[in-house]
Amino acid sequence: MSNLLKRSFDIVICTVVLIFISPLMLLLACWIKLDSVGPVFFFQRRAGLYGKSFHMIKFRTMVHRSPEEVDQHNEPVVSEGRDPRITRAGRLIRAMSLDELPQLINILKGDMSVVGPRPVLMEQVDVVPPKYMKRFNVRPGLTGLAQVRGRRSLNWLRQLAFDIEYVERRSFLNDIGIIFKTLKVIAPGSPIYGGKELNWRSYRDKLNGRLPEDKDVEEEVK
């Protein structure tokens, strides 16, 4: 799949979708503003193409926090289903994955693509093993192979493995297939929270010797 074809596809899809959903996005913005104090959008530095930093846009779904309230690594902690920091509006918006809609703007800007490995936090780049760095050779996506193969139920290394599989087998037809599968995955009722023991922070702590030995993790590292 040529980069020109993929970029053209991204622009056409995003333009059409934004035209149709702009009223919905306006309603969501008003709801967020009325529901809690703080900005409508949440900006976060993520690693894009070749690991270059960009600001990913999302609808704010949590209570607005000052810099002093962010943890020592400037990282959002794992969000459980009943996290008290999630606003009333944010709970429903997250359940339907509507918080991701502003990333269509990132796609139009060229920061992201419709389909690709999900953009990781800049802090996560150091936790990507060398054999998985190829995931940064393409633009990160609004959705990707890992998201339709298990979403957040996958552990960190399995997510990366699916990212590499996408990069090595990417094609126009595969992208179309992932888009349609995504619509099923984000349907109301689908699980959106993963277990804390599966995430990248646990893997980082494992590498730093702060977690007990775990055979499954050791096998993944190999």
Contacts in CASP RR format, 6 or more apart in sequence:
PFRMAT RR
TARGET T0000
AUTHOR 0000-0000-0000
METHOD contacts of the structure
MODEL  1
MSNLLKRSFDIVICTVVLIFISPLMLLLACWIKLDSVGPVFFFQRRAGLY
GKSFHMIKFRTMVHRSPEEVDQHNEPVVSEGRDPRITRAGRLIRAMSLDE
LPQLINILKGDMSVVGPRPVLMEQVDVVPPKYMKRFNVRPGLTGLAQVRG
RRSLNWLRQLAFDIEYVERRSFLNDIGIIFKTLKVIAPGSPIYGGKELNW
RSYRDKLNGRLPEDKDVEEEVK
1 170 0 8 1.000
1 171 0 8 1.000
1 172 0 8 1.000
1 175 0 8 1.000
5 172 0 8 1.000
6 113 0 8 1.000
6 172 0 8 1.000
6 175 0 8 1.000
7 110 0 8 1.000
7 113 0 8 1.000
9 114 0 8 1.000
9 172 0 8 1.000
9 175 0 8 1.000
10 107 0 8 1.000
10 108 0 8 1.000
10 110 0 8 1.000
10 113 0 8 1.000
10 114 0 8 1.000
11 107 0 8 1.000
11 108 0 8 1.000
13 114 0 8 1.000
14 104 0 8 1.000
14 107 0 8 1.000
14 108 0 8 1.000
14 114 0 8 1.000
15 108 0 8 1.000
17 104 0 8 1.000
18 104 0 8 1.000
18 108 0 8 1.000
21 101 0 8 1.000
24 98 0 8 1.000
24 101 0 8 1.000
25 101 0 8 1.000
25 102 0 8 1.000
28 59 0 8 1.000
28 89 0 8 1.000
28 93 0 8 1.000
28 98 0 8 1.000
28 101 0 8 1.000
29 40 0 8 1.000
29 59 0 8 1.000
31 89 0 8 1.000
32 40 0 8 1.000
32 59 0 8 1.000
32 60 0 8 1.000
32 61 0 8 1.000
32 87 0 8 1.000
32 89 0 8 1.000
32 90 0 8 1.000
32 93 0 8 1.000
33 40 0 8 1.000
35 87 0 8 1.000
35 88 0 8 1.000
35 89 0 8 1.000
35 90 0 8 1.000
36 63 0 8 1.000
36 64 0 8 1.000
36 87 0 8 1.000
36 88 0 8 1.000
36 89 0 8 1.000
37 64 0 8 1.000
38 60 0 8 1.000
38 64 0 8 1.000
39 60 0 8 1.000
39 64 0 8 1.000
40 59 0 8 1.000
40 60 0 8 1.000
41 57 0 8 1.000
41 58 0 8 1.000
41 59 0 8 1.000
41 60 0 8 1.000
41 102 0 8 1.000
42 57 0 8 1.000
42 58 0 8 1.000
42 59 0 8 1.000
42 60 0 8 1.000
42 61 0 8 1.000
42 62 0 8 1.000
43 55 0 8 1.000
43 56 0 8 1.000
43 57 0 8 1.000
44 55 0 8 1.000
44 56 0 8 1.000
44 58 0 8 1.000
44 76 0 8 1.000
44 121 0 8 1.000
45 53 0 8 1.000
45 54 0 8 1.000
45 55 0 8 1.000
45 56 0 8 1.000
45 121 0 8 1.000
45 122 0 8 1.000
46 53 0 8 1.000
46 54 0 8 1.000
46 55 0 8 1.000
46 56 0 8 1.000
46 119 0 8 1.000
46 120 0 8 1.000
46 121 0 8 1.000
46 122 0 8 1.000
46 140 0 8 1.000
47 53 0 8 1.000
47 119 0 8 1.000
47 120 0 8 1.000
47 121 0 8 1.000
47 122 0 8 1.000
47 124 0 8 1.000
47 125 0 8 1.000
47 136 0 8 1.000
47 140 0 8 1.000
48 54 0 8 1.000
48 111 0 8 1.000
48 112 0 8 1.000
48 119 0 8 1.000
48 136 0 8 1.000
48 139 0 8 1.000
48 140 0 8 1.000
49 136 0 8 1.000
49 137 0 8 1.000
49 138 0 8 1.000
49 139 0 8 1.000
49 140 0 8 1.000
50 136 0 8 1.000
50 137 0 8 1.000
51 125 0 8 1.000
51 136 0 8 1.000
53 122 0 8 1.000
54 106 0 8 1.000
54 111 0 8 1.000
54 112 0 8 1.000
54 119 0 8 1.000
55 111 0 8 1.000
56 103 0 8 1.000
56 106 0 8 1.000
56 111 0 8 1.000
56 112 0 8 1.000
56 119 0 8 1.000
57 102 0 8 1.000
57 103 0 8 1.000
57 105 0 8 1.000
57 106 0 8 1.000
58 99 0 8 1.000
58 100 0 8 1.000
58 102 0 8 1.000
58 103 0 8 1.000
59 90 0 8 1.000
59 93 0 8 1.000
59 98 0 8 1.000
59 99 0 8 1.000
59 101 0 8 1.000
59 102 0 8 1.000
60 87 0 8 1.000
60 90 0 8 1.000
60 99 0 8 1.000
61 86 0 8 1.000
61 87 0 8 1.000
61 89 0 8 1.000
61 90 0 8 1.000
61 91 0 8 1.000
61 93 0 8 1.000
61 94 0 8 1.000
61 99 0 8 1.000
62 76 0 8 1.000
62 79 0 8 1.000
62 83 0 8 1.000
62 85 0 8 1.000
62 86 0 8 1.000
62 87 0 8 1.000
62 90 0 8 1.000
63 85 0 8 1.000
63 86 0 8 1.000
63 87 0 8 1.000
65 85 0 8 1.000
71 77 0 8 1.000
73 123 0 8 1.000
74 123 0 8 1.000
75 121 0 8 1.000
75 123 0 8 1.000
75 201 0 8 1.000
78 194 0 8 1.000
78 195 0 8 1.000
78 196 0 8 1.000
78 199 0 8 1.000
78 201 0 8 1.000
79 86 0 8 1.000
79 193 0 8 1.000
80 193 0 8 1.000
80 196 0 8 1.000
81 193 0 8 1.000
86 94 0 8 1.000
90 99 0 8 1.000
93 99 0 8 1.000
94 192 0 8 1.000
95 188 0 8 1.000
95 189 0 8 1.000
95 192 0 8 1.000
96 186 0 8 1.000
96 188 0 8 1.000
97 186 0 8 1.000
97 192 0 8 1.000
100 142 0 8 1.000
103 112 0 8 1.000
103 142 0 8 1.000
104 142 0 8 1.000
106 112 0 8 1.000
107 113 0 8 1.000
107 114 0 8 1.000
107 141 0 8 1.000
107 142 0 8 1.000
110 139 0 8 1.000
111 139 0 8 1.000
111 140 0 8 1.000
112 119 0 8 1.000
112 139 0 8 1.000
112 140 0 8 1.000
112 141 0 8 1.000
112 142 0 8 1.000
113 138 0 8 1.000
113 139 0 8 1.000
113 140 0 8 1.000
113 141 0 8 1.000
113 142 0 8 1.000
114 141 0 8 1.000
114 142 0 8 1.000
114 143 0 8 1.000
114 175 0 8 1.000
114 179 0 8 1.000
115 141 0 8 1.000
115 142 0 8 1.000
115 143 0 8 1.000
115 144 0 8 1.000
115 166 0 8 1.000
115 170 0 8 1.000
115 174 0 8 1.000
115 175 0 8 1.000
115 178 0 8 1.000
115 179 0 8 1.000
116 138 0 8 1.000
116 139 0 8 1.000
116 140 0 8 1.000
116 141 0 8 1.000
116 142 0 8 1.000
116 143 0 8 1.000
116 144 0 8 1.000
116 145 0 8 1.000
116 163 0 8 1.000
116 166 0 8 1.000
116 170 0 8 1.000
117 135 0 8 1.000
117 138 0 8 1.000
117 140 0 8 1.000
117 141 0 8 1.000
117 144 0 8 1.000
117 145 0 8 1.000
117 146 0 8 1.000
117 163 0 8 1.000
117 166 0 8 1.000
117 167 0 8 1.000
118 140 0 8 1.000
118 141 0 8 1.000
118 143 0 8 1.000
118 144 0 8 1.000
118 146 0 8 1.000
118 147 0 8 1.000
118 159 0 8 1.000
119 140 0 8 1.000
119 141 0 8 1.000
120 128 0 8 1.000
120 140 0 8 1.000
120 200 0 8 1.000
124 200 0 8 1.000
127 156 0 8 1.000
127 200 0 8 1.000
127 203 0 8 1.000
127 204 0 8 1.000
127 207 0 8 1.000
128 135 0 8 1.000
128 160 0 8 1.000
129 157 0 8 1.000
129 160 0 8 1.000
129 221 0 8 1.000
131 164 0 8 1.000
132 157 0 8 1.000
132 160 0 8 1.000
132 161 0 8 1.000
132 163 0 8 1.000
132 164 0 8 1.000
134 164 0 8 1.000
134 167 0 8 1.000
134 168 0 8 1.000
135 160 0 8 1.000
135 163 0 8 1.000
135 164 0 8 1.000
135 167 0 8 1.000
137 167 0 8 1.000
138 166 0 8 1.000
138 167 0 8 1.000
138 170 0 8 1.000
143 178 0 8 1.000
143 179 0 8 1.000
143 182 0 8 1.000
144 162 0 8 1.000
144 166 0 8 1.000
144 178 0 8 1.000
144 182 0 8 1.000
145 162 0 8 1.000
145 163 0 8 1.000
145 165 0 8 1.000
145 166 0 8 1.000
145 178 0 8 1.000
146 154 0 8 1.000
146 158 0 8 1.000
146 159 0 8 1.000
146 162 0 8 1.000
146 163 0 8 1.000
146 166 0 8 1.000
147 178 0 8 1.000
147 182 0 8 1.000
147 185 0 8 1.000
148 178 0 8 1.000
148 181 0 8 1.000
148 182 0 8 1.000
148 184 0 8 1.000
148 185 0 8 1.000
149 162 0 8 1.000
150 185 0 8 1.000
151 185 0 8 1.000
151 190 0 8 1.000
151 191 0 8 1.000
151 192 0 8 1.000
152 191 0 8 1.000
152 192 0 8 1.000
152 193 0 8 1.000
152 194 0 8 1.000
152 195 0 8 1.000
152 198 0 8 1.000
153 191 0 8 1.000
153 194 0 8 1.000
153 195 0 8 1.000
153 198 0 8 1.000
154 162 0 8 1.000
154 198 0 8 1.000
155 198 0 8 1.000
155 199 0 8 1.000
155 203 0 8 1.000
155 216 0 8 1.000
155 217 0 8 1.000
155 220 0 8 1.000
156 198 0 8 1.000
156 199 0 8 1.000
156 200 0 8 1.000
156 202 0 8 1.000
156 203 0 8 1.000
157 203 0 8 1.000
157 220 0 8 1.000
157 221 0 8 1.000
158 220 0 8 1.000
166 174 0 8 1.000
166 178 0 8 1.000
184 190 0 8 1.000
196 202 0 8 1.000
202 211 0 8 1.000
203 217 0 8 1.000
205 211 0 8 1.000
206 214 0 8 1.000
206 217 0 8 1.000
END
